[in-house]
């Protein structure tokens, strides 16, 4: 069972694939989508849940998503067909860091996928390259709420605290015009959904050769969360505009 398959199964009960509830997603899209006729890009879209919700709420919006997971994109195509928005959604099976488009976008998203670029600064640099004049970026990434343990840093990387994260974003030429800090409930709900969906799949498929790996992965993830980073990790979404336009 590869990483992409594990991710697909683990996000079965939480398709937004980030520690945000439905109301938070709705409010962020309301802040970020600049108008009904906007052109939107999601870098590292997974199952394209952000794009599907934006398309459903804006009948003239068009969207493109980029991801390395063929199975996630297949899921997105099926969901788009069921919602009746497939004609306004284009999906690209490639590395988001290498994606190039012949036009700019009014909104560029990357929520929970900054690892595809090597972190938040590189993600924002890539988003800027795709941004049309007057456009916005919606980005989501982790930060340290309090001093992390060495195990948490090893697991999640070298994050900053919240004020330092904002300072670096502003220093890089961006102005926040909206945002959301995930609540403890959102963070916990996401982790329970991730580990629970993967474990439930394993229990529902006792004869599957990947059953043991799925259970082991769910257990290891739950242990890393509860013992490693639950008390120190936060998640921040920002709606940004370039400071100098």
C-alpha positions in Angstrom: 0.0 0.0 0.0 1.6 3.2 -1.1 1.4 6.7 0.4 -1.3 7.9 -2.0 -3.6 4.9 -1.3 -3.1 5.4 2.4 -4.0 9.1 2.1 -7.1 8.3 0.0 -8.4 5.8 2.6 -7.5 8.0 5.6 -9.4 11.0 4.2 -12.6 9.1 3.4 -14.4 10.7 6.3 -12.7 14.1 6.0 -12.4 15.0 2.3 -11.2 18.5 2.8 -7.9 16.8 3.9 -7.0 19.6 6.4 -8.0 20.4 10.0 -11.0 22.6 9.0 -14.7 22.0 9.5 -17.2 22.8 6.8 -18.1 26.2 8.1 -14.5 27.3 8.2 -14.0 26.1 4.6 -17.1 28.0 3.6 -16.0 31.2 5.2 -12.5 31.0 3.8 -13.8 30.5 0.3 -16.1 33.5 0.8 -13.1 35.6 1.7 -10.8 34.2 -1.0 -12.9 33.8 -4.2 -12.8 37.3 -5.8 -16.0 36.9 -7.9 -18.3 34.4 -9.6 -16.3 34.5 -12.9 -13.0 33.8 -11.2 -10.4 31.4 -12.5 -9.1 29.2 -9.6 -6.0 26.9 -9.3 -5.4 24.4 -6.5 -1.7 23.2 -6.3 -1.7 19.8 -4.7 -5.5 19.5 -4.9 -5.9 15.8 -3.9 -9.6 15.0 -4.4 -10.2 18.6 -5.4 -12.7 19.2 -2.5 -11.9 22.9 -2.3 -12.5 23.3 -6.0 -15.7 21.3 -6.0 -17.1 23.5 -3.3 -16.0 26.7 -5.0 -17.6 25.5 -8.3 -20.8 24.5 -6.6 -21.1 27.9 -5.1 -20.2 30.0 -8.2 -21.9 28.9 -11.4 -19.5 30.9 -13.7 -16.3 30.0 -11.9 -13.7 27.8 -13.6 -11.1 25.7 -11.8 -7.9 23.7 -12.4 -6.3 21.3 -10.0 -2.9 19.7 -9.9 -1.8 16.5 -8.1 0.5 13.5 -8.3 -2.2 11.1 -7.2 -4.1 9.6 -10.2 -6.6 7.9 -7.8 -7.4 11.2 -6.1 -7.9 12.9 -9.4 -10.2 10.0 -10.6 -12.2 10.5 -7.5 -12.4 14.2 -8.2 -13.7 13.6 -11.7 -16.4 11.4 -10.5 -17.5 13.8 -7.8 -17.5 16.7 -10.3 -19.7 14.7 -12.7 -22.2 14.0 -9.8 -22.3 17.7 -8.9 -22.7 18.7 -12.5 -19.5 20.9 -12.6 -17.2 18.6 -14.6 -17.3 21.0 -17.6 -15.8 23.7 -15.5 -13.0 21.6 -13.9 -9.7 20.7 -15.5 -7.3 18.3 -13.6 -3.6 17.8 -14.2 -1.8 14.7 -13.2 1.7 16.1 -12.4 3.9 17.5 -9.8 2.5 20.8 -8.6 6.0 22.3 -8.2 6.6 21.8 -12.0 3.1 22.8 -13.2 3.0 25.6 -15.8 -0.1 27.3 -17.2 -0.5 29.6 -20.2 -2.6 32.0 -18.1 -2.9 33.5 -14.6 -5.4 32.7 -12.0 -7.6 35.0 -9.8 -7.2 32.6 -6.8 -4.4 30.2 -6.2 -4.9 27.6 -3.4 -2.5 25.4 -1.5 -3.9 24.1 1.8 -2.0 21.3 3.5 0.2 20.7 0.5 3.1 23.1 1.1 5.4 20.0 1.4 5.1 19.6 -2.3 7.2 22.8 -2.6 9.5 22.4 0.4 7.6 24.7 2.8 5.6 27.9 3.0 8.0 30.4 1.5 8.6 28.3 -1.6 4.9 27.7 -1.9 4.1 31.4 -1.9 6.8 32.0 -4.5 5.2 29.4 -6.8 1.7 30.8 -6.2 2.9 34.3 -7.1 4.1 32.9 -10.5 0.5 31.7 -11.2 -1.3 34.8 -10.0 -3.2 37.1 -12.3 -3.1 40.9 -11.6 -5.4 41.6 -8.6 -5.4 37.9 -7.6 -5.4 36.3 -4.2 -3.8 33.3 -2.5 -5.3 30.9 0.0 -2.6 28.9 1.8 -2.8 26.6 4.8 0.2 25.4 6.8 1.2 24.3 10.3 2.9 26.4 13.0 4.1 25.7 16.5 1.6 26.9 19.2 4.2 26.2 21.8 7.7 24.8 22.0 7.8 21.5 20.2 9.5 18.3 21.3 12.4 17.0 19.2 10.1 14.2 18.1 7.5 16.7 16.8 10.1 18.6 14.8 11.5 15.3 13.4 7.9 14.3 12.4 6.6 17.6 11.0 9.7 19.7 10.1 11.1 23.1 11.1 8.0 25.2 11.6 7.8 28.7 13.1 5.5 30.1 15.8 2.4 32.1 14.7 3.8 35.6 14.9 7.0 34.6 13.2 5.0 32.9 10.4 3.0 36.1 9.8 6.1 38.3 10.0 7.8 36.2 7.3 4.8 36.2 5.0 4.5 40.0 5.3 8.2 40.5 4.7 7.9 38.4 1.6 5.6 40.9 0.1 2.1 39.7 1.1 -0.7 41.3 3.0 -3.2 39.1 4.9 -6.8 40.0 4.1 -8.4 37.1 5.8 -7.6 33.9 7.6 -8.5 31.2 10.1 -6.6 29.5 12.9 -8.0 25.9 13.4 -9.6 25.2 16.8 -8.6 22.3 19.0 -11.8 20.6 18.0 -11.0 21.0 14.3 -7.5 19.6 14.8 -8.6 16.7 16.9 -11.6 15.9 14.6 -9.2 15.7 11.7 -6.8 13.3 13.4 -9.6 11.1 14.7 -11.0 11.0 11.2 -7.6 10.2 9.6 -6.7 7.4 11.9 -10.3 6.1 12.3 -11.1 5.9 8.6 -7.9 3.9 7.9 -8.4 1.6 10.8 -12.0 1.0 9.9 -11.1 0.1 6.3 -8.6 -2.5 7.7 -11.3 -4.0 10.0 -13.8 -4.1 7.1 -11.4 -6.0 4.9 -9.9 -8.8 7.0 -8.7 -10.8 4.0 -7.0 -7.9 2.2 -3.2 -8.3 2.1 -2.8 -4.6 3.0 -4.9 -5.0 6.2 -2.0 -5.3 8.6 -0.1 -2.3 7.1 -3.2 -0.1 7.3 -3.7 -1.0 11.0 0.0 -0.4 11.8 -0.1 2.9 10.0 -3.2 4.1 11.8 -1.7 3.1 15.1 1.6 4.8 14.4 -0.1 8.0 13.3 -2.3 8.1 16.3 0.6 7.5 18.6 2.7 10.2 16.9 -0.2 12.6 17.2 -1.1 12.0 20.8 2.5 11.6 22.1 4.3 13.8 19.7 2.6 16.9 18.3 -1.0 17.2 19.6 0.0 19.8 22.3 2.2 21.9 20.2 0.9 22.0 16.6 -1.5 24.6 15.2 -2.8 25.1 11.7 -3.2 28.4 10.0 -5.0 29.4 6.8 -4.3 32.8 5.2 -6.0 34.7 2.4 -3.2 36.9 0.9 -2.8 39.6 -1.6 0.5 40.9 -3.0 1.4 44.1 -1.1 2.8 45.8 -4.2 0.4 45.4 -7.2 
